[in-house]
Amino acid sequence: MDDPRDDAKEPLPPAAEPLRRALGERYLTYALSTIMHRALPDARDGLKPVQRRILYAMRELRLGSGGAFRKSAKIAGDVMGNYHPHGDAAIYDAMARLAQDFVMRYRLVDGQGNFGNIDGDSPAASRYTEARMTVLAEALMEGLAEDAVDYRDNYDGTLREPAVLPAAFPNLLANGASGIAVGMATNIPPHNLGELIDACLHLIKTPEARDDTLLNYIPGPDFPTGGVIVEPRESIAEAYRTGRGAFRLRARWEREDLGRGQWQIVVTEIPYQVQKSKLIEKIAELIQTRKVPLLADIRDESAGDVRIVLEPRSRNVDPDVLMGLLYRNSDLEVRFPLNMNVLIDGVTPRVCSLRDVLRAFLDHRREVLLRRSRHRLGKIDHRLEVLEGFILAFLNLDRVIDIIRYDDAPKAALMYEDWSRAHQATITRATSEADYVSPLAGVDPGSLEAVPDAEAVPGAEEAPRRYDEGKLSDVQAEAILNMRLRSLRRLEEMELIAERDRLMEERAELEDLLDDEGLQWKRIAEELREVKKNFGAGAEGGARRTGFAEAGEVEEVPLEAMIEREPVTVVCSQMGWIRALSGHVALDRELKYKDGDGPRFIFHAETTDRLILMGTNGRAYTLSVANLPGGRGMGEPVRLSVDLPNEAGIVTLLIHRPGGKLLVASSTGDGFIAPEDEVVAQTRAGKQVLNLRAPAVAKVARRVAGDMVAVVGENRKMLVFPLSELPEMGRGKGVRLQKYKDGGLSDATTFEAAQGLAWKDPAGRTRSETDLSEWQGARASAGRMAPRGFPRDNRFA
């Protein structure tokens, strides 16, 4: 009998392999579609398809920079219906982005209405806003009517759209781009247009120029929101050379004097793509959580510009130190990534260097120039053909009038007439139709059925300029028949001859241009200089907005150097409510606590101190005394300042002493020596010091003061051994301090062997024992019963 399990061992059916291949092919098709038609910009015009279609649709709607505005809903609808079959919300968002001056360095859409703001507010609905193109957008499309670029069918084949725009300036780098495709992404910052054109001119002059040389013209990005770039020049050069990197960008600020020693910091420019409202919320949170103790308050006084006021806590604060803290803790400093992954030829994605991107733009401009020149050359040839027909008609005006007046087929008659003989002979104008002799006399009428078409007339399909041959072409005959009577004057003939001479001269120049590559680059350079003149540094808004500066890293300043040193008394209750009383009050002073609560920790400190709080979960937390709530009231729960779990209690609270050491131990009797500097935590979550396994908890955390260790268990047995037998580590379980049969560790402390061990007896008197030989033994031994008079709670202090 066959084993049914054998079926499971058979190979997959043949249909599985085609399915796997089909899925792979379809996903690859989707990935390529996303890369080419949605996410990555074209290096030639710097636009994604949706942006290109928005501008082209606005051109078709005749929304020029000098014309009227049109509802954004109408524009988005035309784009969606004619060219971009995606959601209208996505189209409107893309159009709104092109109109935002805090996003685009050079806006391509002129918006009217609420198009959002730097605070992060969204634009109004498309039915409430209006838009039209800017002059720069028109410059991107200059030449579309002159066959400058290829056209392709739209998504349903009913219309045609440009595959790329002619782009009179390097828009990719001027406005930047960002996008996420499948398996790749792009992120390009905006740059200054005048600097880009200078680099292009240098690249035209020196085609083999290196990326490092181009940095002399393009020192770095130029963000629309300004700011200060503090990235080293070497890093910028490496980023532009490889196409990958990042730029450190800081806010621009100034110190504003208020008189009488008072001052404040005013932030006038914030980093690119940072929302002002969220930035202020973040800094306000830093003030509330006291992470930046030097800052007292923040206000937003912005109107049309950016004005964020920062008030220091004290006039003695160094502004650079304060801003250094804010740079590290807020978005007043950001890193803007560079990833120049673009479609270099409209098809192939590639990470390009600065030179590669500029080279792609210049090659595109040369192709546009050649195509426009050939198109113009064709227009000139057509016009010359028409002009020569007009001139021939003026030379034989009487004969032309007779043909038009009396002939039944004037177009065919004009094309059959031998005008070279007619011009040489003395022809008088017919006085009647009977005197008129048609050029078609004797011609078979059957051959005239297609005379209106150029192909029906022998020789009519040949090259233009038929004047020397004495025949008119189809185009010339049609133009003569369409001529207005008012043009039949002597002055018009002179104007035609002058126009012909001008066009012949222009035609010769175009032929020279098409044959000479040097002339082509010279023409491109002239066009770029004209763009720089109109939109460069001399134009409104063309000057560089983003500056450069040294990083000026602020060194780590000790907390005590930033805070005025004042004496305080730290009070922490049994329930974990903490506060700081002004001044050093008496430690035995009676204080108020909440009902059911009482005193636990009270000690003198200073505002520059930091506190170490050890929880029963084995984690150490760090508190700044300057950030503790004031002495009025009952204070605040310590859990508001650190992430101490509700089920965890407080083992100890003490002042951090740099270079000090702590004895930490668990309830199971394991412990070690921990350096205080490694215990200090930088976050609210604290730092794990003592590794525990439930149900064990942290029991002891005491500062080391001596060379001996005394341990007492819950069984009241005490053990004394040298401190040197304990290891020193930053984190771990530790080693066995004392052995227990029942219960666990109760307390542990350190002391000087020469001074002996001290404790308070049940009567409150301090007792000291110097001879501890009876309890001294090896570490991890059981120990002996505690001496007479040892506290009943089995604790040394």
N, C-alpha and C positions, 0 to 999 in steps of 0.2 A: 504493500500500500504506500502511495506517495506521501511524503512528509509535507504538510501544508507550509511548513517554515521555509521550504526550499524556494517558494515564490518570493519571499522577502529578500533572498540572496540574488535574484535575477537583476540584471542591469535595468536602468531606467528606460522606458519606452522611447523610441526615436523621436516622438513628438515633443519630448521635454527639451531637447537641445535647440530646436527651432524657436521654441517659446522663449528660452533664455536669450537667444540671439536677438529675437524680435524686441524683447524688453530693453536690451542694451542699446539697440539701434534707435529705438524711440526716445529713450532717455538722452542719448547723445544728441538727437535732433532737437529736443527741448533745451538742452544745455546750450547748444550753438545758437538757438533762437534767442535765448535770454542774453547771451553774451553779445550778439551782433545787433539785436533789434530792441534792446531794453536798457541794459545796465552800463555798458562801456561806451564812452564818447569816441567820436571819430577824430583822429589827430589832425585832420585837414581843416575842419571848421569848428572843432571843439564841442559839438552838440550831440546829444542823444537823439534818437529818432523822434521821441515825443516833442522835444524842444524844437527840432527842425520843422516838424509838421505844424506846430503852433505858429511859428513865424511865417511859414509859407501860407497858411490859412489866413492870417491877418493881412498878408500881401494881396491875396486873392479878394479879400473884403475891402481892399483899398484903405486900410487903416494906417496911413502914413504918419510920420512924425508931425507934419503940419496940418493934418486933417482933424476930423472930429473923432471923439471917442465912441466906442461901441460896447454894448453890454457884454460882460464876460461870459454870461450864459450863452449868448449867441456865438461867441468865438469858440468856446468849449464844445458847443453842439456841432458846429461845422467841422472842427477837428475830428470829433468822434465819428460823425456820419460820413465824412469824405476820406479820411486818411488813417485815423488811429482807432481801431475798433476795440477800445478798452473803456473802463469806467470814466464817466465825466468828472468824478471827484478827483481821480488821479491826474487827469488832464488839467483841471483847474488848479490843483496844488502845484503842478509843474509851472504853469503860467504865473501863478502868484509868486513863486520863487524867483522867476525872471524879473519881477517888478520890485523886489525887496532890496533897498539900497544897503541894508546891513548884511545881506547874503551875497549879492552880486557886486563885484568891484566896478563893473560897467554894465548898468542895467540895459536889458534888451527890450523890456516892455515898460511902457509909461502907464502907470496905473492911476486911476482916479477913484478914491474911496478908501475903505479900510482894507489894506493888504497885509495886516499883521504888524507887529513891532518887535523890537529887540527884547522886550520883556518875555516873549514867548507866546503872546496872544495870537490866536489863529485869525486868518483873514475872514472878512464877512462872506456871506453866501454869494455865489456868482451872480445872482439876480440883483444884488445891491452894488456891485462894482462895475467899473468900465475900464477899458484899456485901449491902447494903440501902440504902435511900434515907436522905438526911439531912433535917433539918427544912426546910432551904431548898429542897430538891427538892420536898417536899410543898407548900411555899408556891407553887412554880411551877405546880402542878397543882390548886390550890384553886379549885373551881368547875366542874371537868369534869363532875360529876354534875348540874349545874344549867344545862345548855345554854349554857355560857359561850362556847363556840367551835364552829366547824363541824367535822363529822366527814366523812371520806371513806373509800372502800373501800380495803382493803389491796391488795397486788399481785395477788392471785388472786381478789379479790371475795368472800372467805368471811368476812371480819371488817371491822370499822370501826376507824379510828384518827383521832386529832385532827389537824387540819391545822396547828394551832398551840396552844400551851399558854396558859392565862390569864395566867400570869406576874405574881405579886404584887410583883415588884421588877425594875428594869432590868438583867436578867442579861447582856445583850449587853456593856455597859460594865463591869459588876461583875466578870465572869470573862474578858472578852476573847474573841477568836476569831482563828483563822488558817486559811487554806485557799488552794489554787491551783485555779482553774477553767480553762476554755478561753478564753484571751485576756484574762483578768483574775484578780486575786488579792485577798485581804483579809488584813489583819493589824491587830488591835486589841488594845492592852494592857489589862490589868485595872485597875479603879479601886476606890476606897473606897466601900462601899455607903452609908454615912451621908452622905458628900459628894454622891453622886448623888441621894439623896432630897432633900437640901436644895436642890439645883439644880432638881429637879422641882417642889418646892413653890414656888420662886420663879417658875418658868415657869407654874404654875397661876395664881399671883397676877398675873404680868405676862406675858401670852401673847406680846407682841412683844419680849421681852428679847433682847438681842444675845449673840452667842457670847462677846464680851469680858467682858460682865457675868457670865456663867455661870462664868468663871474665878475669880471671887471665892468660889465655892463648890467648884469642882473645880480645884484648882491644877495637877493633873497626875495621871499614873497612880499606882497603888499596887500594886506588885508583891508577890507572895506571899513572895519571897525577900528582900525589903527592898532595901537599896542606897541610893544617893544620886543624885538627878537633878541634873545640873549644866547642863541646857539653859537658856538665857536665857528669861525670861518672854515676850519678844516672839516668839521662835520657837515656844514652846508655843501662844501665842494664834493665830499664823498657822496652825499645824498643825490646831488644833481648828476654825478658821474655814473652812479649805479641805478638811479631811478627809484631807490628805496631809502628811507630815512625818516627823520622827524625834526621838527623845529620847536624849540622852547619859546613860548610866547607869553609875555607878561603884560599886565595892565599898566597903563600910564597914569602916574599920580604926581601930586605936588603938595608941598607943605604950605599951608595957608596960615599966616600969622594973624592972631585975633587980638593982639595987644596985651600988655601986662603979663608977658610970659606965657600966655595961653596960645595954643595952636591946634590945628586939626589937619587931617589928611583928606585931600579931595581926589577921588579917582575920576578921571575924565574920559578914559578909554578902557574898554574891557576886551579880553581876548575874543577872537573870532569864534562864532558858533556857541558862545556861552550866553545863556539866557539871563538877563539882568535880575529878574525876579527870583529865580532859583539861586543865583549867586548871593543875593542879599539874605535869602532864607538860610543858606548854609552858614554865612558869617554870623547871623543872629543866633543860630544854634551853637556856634563855637563860643559866643559870648555867654549864652545861657549855661552851657556845660563847663564853662571856665577853662576850656582848652587853650584859649589865648588870653591869659590873665592881664596882658597889657592893654587890651581893648575894652573900652567902657560902653560904647554905643555905636550904632550905625544908623544913618538916615539916607533916604533916597530923595534927593532934591532935583531930580532930573525933570526937564521940560522937553524941549526939542532936542537937547543934547543929553549926554550922560554926565551926571554929577552925583557921586556917591560919597557921603561925608562919613569919615571914621574918626571917632573921638577917643583919644588915649585916656587911660585911667589916671595917668599922672603927667604933669608937664616935664618930668625928668626922664620920661621914656625916650629912647632913641628911635626916631621914625624908621630908620633902616632896619633895626632889629624887629620892630613891630611888623613891617611889611614882609620881612623874611619869614616870620611865623605864619603870616597869612598866605604867602606863596606856597608854603609847605602843606597847609591845611585846607586850602580852598582853591577854587578855580580862578583866582587872580593870576595864577600861572598854570598853563596847560602845555601839553606836548601835541602839536598838530602833526599827524603822520603824513608821509609822502609815499605814494605808490603810483608811479606813472605807468599804469597798465592801460593801454589804449589800443584802438583799432588803427594800426599804422597805415593801412591802405584801404580801410573801410571793411576789411574782411578778417584779417589776421590779428588776434590780440597779442600784444608784446609789451614787456616792461622796457621802457625807453629811457635813455638819458636825456638831459636838457638839449644837447645838440641834435639828437635823433628827432625830437619833437619839432624843433625849429626847422630842421632840414625837410621834414615831411610837409610842413606848412609852405615852405618856399618852393618845393617841387610842385605842390598843388597850385600855387600862384602862377608858376610858369606854364603849367598845363592850361589854366584858365586864360592866361594871356594869349597863348597860341590859338585856343579855340575861339576866343573873341575876335582875334585878328583875322582868322580865316572866315569867320561869319561876316565881319565887316568887309572883307575883301569880296565876298560873294554879293553883298548889298551894293558895293560900289560898281561891280561889273554889271549888275542888273540896272543900276541907275545910268551908267554910261551907255548901255544899250538903248535905254529910253531916250536919253539926251541926244544921241546921234540920230535917232529917228525923228525927234523934234527938229533938229537942225536941218536935216534933209527935207523935212516938210516945209520949213521956212524958205529954203532955197527954191523949192518948187511949189510955192503956196497956191498959185492959180490952178496948177494941175491937180493938187490934192483937193481943192475945193470942188473942182469939176467932178472928180471921182466920187466924193462924198455926196454931192448934190444929185448926180444923174445916174450913178451905177446902182444896179439892183443888189449887188454883192460887194459893197465898198471895201470890206476887209480883204477879201480875196483879190480884188482889183489892185489895192495898194500893195499887196505882197507880190503880185505878178508883174507889176510895172517895172520896167528897167529904168531906174532913176538916173543912172549914169548917162544914158542916151537922152533921157528927157531933160536933163539939166544942160546938156550940150546943145540940144536943138532949141530953136526959138519957137516956143509953144505959146499960142495965144489962148486966152480963156474962151471957152465956148459961150456963145451968146444964147443958145437954146439947146434943148435936149437933143434936137435933130443934128446939131453940129458936133455933139460929143461922141467920141470913139472910145469904147471900153477896152481896157487892156486884156479882157477875157474874150475878145472877139475871136471866133474860130476855135475856142477851147471847148472840149466835150463837157456838156453840163453834168454828166454823170460823175465826172471827177471832182465836182465842186461840193459834193454832199458833206464832206468833212472839212471843208475849207476853214471854218472857224478854229479848228485845232491846228496847232503848229505842225503836227506830223503830216497833215493833209497837203501842205505846201512844200514842193520839192526844195530841199535845202534849208527849210525853216528850223529844223531841229539842230542845226550846226551851231558852232560857237557864236557868241554875240559879236557886236561891232561889224555889221553887215554893210556899212556905208561904202567901203572900198569896193565891194562886189556889186554895188548898185541895186541891191535887193533889201527889202524890209523884212524883218523877222515878225513872227506872230506877236511877240511882246511889243515891238515897235508899232506895228499896225494898230493893235488894241489901244495903246497909249495915245496915238494920234486921233483915233476916233473918240476917245474920252476927253480930248483937250477942250477947254473952255474957249468960247469965242473971244473973250476979253484978252486971251493970251496972244492973239494974232496981231501983235504990234512989234515994231522994230526994236523997241527997248527990250522986250522979252527975249528976242533972238540974241542980243548981246549978253544978257544975263545967263542964258543957256550955255553960251560959249565959255563964259567966265567960270560957271559951275563945272563944266566939263574939264577945264584946265586944272581947277582945284582938286577935283576928284582924281585926275590922272596923277597929280603930284602926291596925293595921299596914298594912292594905290602903289606907287613906286616905293614910298616909305614903308608901307606894310610888307611888301615883298622883301625889302632889305631886312626888316625886322624878323620875318619868318626864316630868313636864310642865315642870320647872324645871332649866335647865342649870346655874345657880349652885349648886343643891343637889347636883347630880351631882358637880361639881368639889370641893365641900366634903366629900362622902363619900369621894372618891378621896384627898383630902389626909389625911383621918383614917386611912384604911387605910395610907397610906404612912408616917405618923407611927408607927403601930403596928409596922410592919415595922422602922423605924429603932430603935424602943425595944427590939425583940427581937434585932436583929442589927447595930445600929450601934456607935458607938465605946464605948458603955457595956457592951456584951456581950463575952463572951470571944472574943478574936481579932478584934474589930471595929475596934480602934484602927489608925490609919495606920501602916504599916510602912516605907514609902519616904520618905526625907527629901529636902530641897532644900538646895542650897548653890551658892555661886558656883563657876564653873569653876576658878578659881585656876590658870590655866595656868602650868606651870613653864617658865621660860625655858630656852632652849638653853644649857646650862652646859658650858663647855669641859672636856675630859676631864681636864686637869691640875687642875681645881678639884675633881674627884670622887675623884682617886687620890692617895695619898700619894707625893710625889716622892722617888724613891730612885735612886741611880746603878746602872746595869747595863752589862754588856758584851754586845752582840748578836753572836752567832756563827752564820754560815750556811755549810754545807759545799758542796762542788761538786755533790753529789747532792740538794741542797735540804733538808737537815735543819737546822732552826733551833732555837735555844735562847737564853736570857738568863741570863748569869752574874751573880751578885750583886756589886755594886761595880764600880769601874773597874780591871780587871786590866790587866797589861801586854799590849800588842797583839802582842808577839813571844813571848808565853808559849806553851809547847808544850801542845797540847790533844789529847785523844783523839777519834778519829773511827772510824767503822765501817770494816771491811776494804774496801779498794778505794776509799775516800772520802778527802777531804782538805780543807784550809781554802780558802775563797774570799772570804767577806766577814767582817770582824771590825772593830767600831768601838764607841766609847763612846756611851752614850745614857742616858736617864732613863725611868722608868716612865710619865711623862706624855707621852712622845713617840709620834708615829705614823710608821710606815715606809711608804715607797712602793716597791713591787716592780713593775718593768717586765718583762713576759714577751716572749719572741720573737714572740708572736702579736700584738704591738702593743697589748695591754691593760695598763692600770695597775691594781694591786691595793693596798689599804690594810690595814696590820696595826697593831694596838695593841701597844705594847711591854709594857703591863701584862698582856696576854693571852698572851704568849709562854710556852712551857713553861720550867720552871726549869732551872738549870744541871746538875742531877744527871742522869747518863746522857748519851745522845747527842741528846736533844731529840726533836722530832717532825717529820715531813715537812711542809713548808710547804703542801702541797696539802690537808692536813686543815683548814687555816684559810681558804684561798681556793680558788676553782674554777679553778685553773691546769691546763689540759689536760696529759695525760701526754706528748704529743708536743712541748709547748712548753717551752723552757728559760728560765732567768733571765738577763736582760740586766744589771740592776743592782738594788741594794737600798740605799736611802739614807734618811736622816731627813728628814721633811717639815718645811720651813721656810715658814711663812705668808708670802706675798708673793714667794717665790722663783720662779725660772724654770728650765726644763729645756731643754736642747738634745736633741732626739730625731731620729734618722735611721734609715733602713732600709738594707739591704744593697745596694739599687740606687742609693744615693747621694742619695735624696730626704730632706728634713728640714725642720724649722721650730722655732720657739721656743714652748714650751707653758707657760703659767702653772701653778705647782704647785697653786694653790687649785682650778683646774678639773680637775686630774688626780686629786685625791683622790676615791676611790670610797666609797659608803655601803653597798655590798652585797658579798657573797662573789663575785659574778660579775665584779666589777671594772668598769672603764670603758674603752671603746675610745678610744685616743688616736691611734695611727698606723694609717692605713688601708693595708692591704697587699694585694698580688695575688700569689698563689703563682707562683714559689717564693720570693719575697722574704720576708725576716724582719726584725724589729726588731734593730738592731745597736748603737745608741748611745742612752743616756739619761743625760746628765750635767748637773749643776747649772751654770748660767751664772755665770761669774766673770771678767768682763773685757769688752773692746770689740772683740776680734778673734776670728775662727774659724780653726782649723787643721784641715785634712782630709787624710787619707792613705788611698790606695787599696791594694788588694791587689797592685797593680803597683809599689808603693813610691814612687809619685809623690805629692808633697805640695803642697797649695794653701792659701794664706792670704788671707783677705778680711775686710772689716769685718762685724761682727755686725749692723749696721743693714740689711744687704742681705737678711736672713732675715725672713720674716713671723712675726707672733705670732698663734697661734690655739689653740683648745682641742682641736680634732680635725681631721684631714685627712691628705692624702698628703704635703703640703709641696712645696718647690721643689727643683730640682736643685742639689746642693752642688758636685759635681765630675763631670766627664765621663770615662767609661771606654770603652776599646775592648774590653778583656778584663777579666774579673773584676768586682769591685765594691768597695764601701766597706769599709775595714778599721777605721778609728777616726776620731773627731772630738772636738775639745775647744775650749774658749774660754780666752783669756788677755788680760792687759793688754799693750797695745803697748809701753808704757814699760818694763815689766819683762822683756819678751821671752818666748820659749817655752822651756820646760824639759822634759827627758826624761832617762831613765837609759840610759847606754851599756851595751854588753854586759859591761863590767867591774863594773857596779853603781854607777858614779860618776854624780852628777847633773851634767848639762851644760845650760847655758843659752845661748840664741842670741837676741841683741837685734836684729841686723841681718837681717831676713827679706825684704828687698826682692827678692832673687832668686826667692823662692817666692810673693811677693804677686802677685795677679792678680784678674781678674774672676771672680765667682761662676759656677760651671758650666763653667769652663775645665778643661783637663787637668792643669795643674800641672807641676812639675819633680821630678826624682829627689830623694829625701830627703837631708839632709846626712849627711856622713860620721859614723859612730858612732851613727846612729839604730837603735833596737832592731830585732832581726831579726823579732820577731812583729808588726811594723808597728803598735804601740800606743804611745800617748803616756805611759801610766802603767800 
